[in-house]
Amino acid sequence: MALKSLLLTSLATAGLVVADGLNVRAKAAGKKYFGTEISTTVMNDANANNIAKNSQDFGQYTCENEMKFDALEPSRGTFNYANADRIVAQAQANGMLMRCHNLVWHNQVPSWVTNGHFDNATLISIMKNHIANVVGHYKGKCYAWDVVNEALNEDGTYRTSGSVWGSTIGPAYIPIAFAAAAEADPDAKLYYNDYNCDRAGAKATGAQNLIKMVKQYGAPIHGFGMQGHLTTGQVGSASQYVSNMQAFAALGVEVAFTELDIATPSSNPNFQQQATDYATIVSACKQVDACVGITTWGFTDKYTWISNSDPLPWDSNLQKKPAYTAILNAWGSSPPPSTTTTTAATTTTPPSGGGGNGCTAPHWAQCGGIGYSGCTTCEAPYTCKYSNDWYSQCL
Ligand SMILES: *[C@@H]1O[C@H](CO)[C@@H](O)[C@H](O)[C@H]1NC(C)=O
């Protein structure tokens, strides 16, 4: 046996593993995930999909279009889950969480709904039936659901123009949707998701009022998603995002950046500034306990919804841009190498700083990791799954 292969064999036997990536560092910083939006188009591109499947970079997926109303219920009462199921299956095969997106939005609603001239009571029943079917289909598979998406105008008032839901039902559709989602999957985190709410302003205030309104109605709401469609050079300082997230956290909800991308003109891109801007958002999330994670809206400029904007951490040739390294470093230093023998041994008894105490952690909760001292047993039927040395989770 050649010396080199002998050496490699010895290393493999010792099981030295250097796990690192965007998701590994996010978890080491105490977050639940760093994730990406994905589509079946990306899955059909083997080179792009190899990046998407790397759980060291991504611990969470969001479907680009595959879970939207028009994709799932193209005609009344007929549900088509095939494409979304493909994405969920890939997430599960790679140990990733799903943020499921979305249930009620004014866009990508099929014409049988928008042109149906339904009265209030009928439209409510259509909405509730859609939610019961879709959330029921994915019960137990979604860490979170974006229950209502983009319900607000820029001035923070409720959107009616252009929204079949807002114009027919009025704002009452919002708490009704949250209550229906909770009934179909009591364990999913239920989110309100919107854009231009990333910093304080009339729309962020409107989103806070919406959260209070849902609670007043008696429906559960657990999270606020800041989409984070931003522009290079206009991102500003982390403190603005920190104080905005804290204002939401004060209402008792968790927060996440759910659709982060930072556009720079392809004709004259500034990738260094873009990297700085990504680091600003990561730094802000890192500073706020209620910020559970960050999802980028895709990962490569090859597949982005905004043309000529190169907004993502990998370029259109699937090469890492300065933004990649900036995100990595903004989460914090690289975790030390671990050994696979430790990994195997800790699959059932995750590393922990003690704890246990016979208590049980709920679905999705942390159940182990270096420095963790809480419950290490999961409530039935969930088991404590090793994710990395800093984080095990009840799944
Ligand atoms: C539609 O019905 C709901 C539930 O009864 C009610 O809260 C809401 O105000 C109604 N909307 C309109 C526009 O009448």
The ligand as an SDF file (V2000), in Angstrom:
LIG
                    3D

 14 14  0  0  0  0  0  0  0  0999 V2000
  -66.5590   37.9070    6.1870 C   0  0  0  0  0  0  0  0  0  0  0  0
  -66.8720   36.9580    7.2030 O   0  0  0  0  0  0  0  0  0  0  0  0
  -66.0360   37.0050    8.3400 C   0  0  0  0  0  0  0  0  0  0  0  0
  -66.3970   35.8340    9.2460 C   0  0  0  0  0  0  0  0  0  0  0  0
  -67.7410   35.8550    9.5610 O   0  0  0  0  0  0  0  0  0  0  0  0
  -66.1750   38.3580    9.0260 C   0  0  0  0  0  0  0  0  0  0  0  0
  -65.3220   38.4220   10.1310 O   0  0  0  0  0  0  0  0  0  0  0  0
  -65.8070   39.4360    8.0280 C   0  0  0  0  0  0  0  0  0  0  0  0
  -65.9520   40.6930    8.5840 O   0  0  0  0  0  0  0  0  0  0  0  0
  -66.6600   39.3010    6.7710 C   0  0  0  0  0  0  0  0  0  0  0  0
  -66.1980   40.2490    5.7730 N   0  0  0  0  0  0  0  0  0  0  0  0
  -67.0100   41.0990    5.1630 C   0  0  0  0  0  0  0  0  0  0  0  0
  -66.3790   41.9790    4.1580 C   0  0  0  0  0  0  0  0  0  0  0  0
  -68.1950   41.1710    5.4210 O   0  0  0  0  0  0  0  0  0  0  0  0
  1  2  1  0
  1 10  1  0
  2  3  1  0
  3  4  1  0
  3  6  1  0
  4  5  1  0
  6  7  1  0
  6  8  1  0
  8  9  1  0
  8 10  1  0
 10 11  1  0
 11 12  1  0
 12 13  1  0
 12 14  2  0
M  END
$$$$
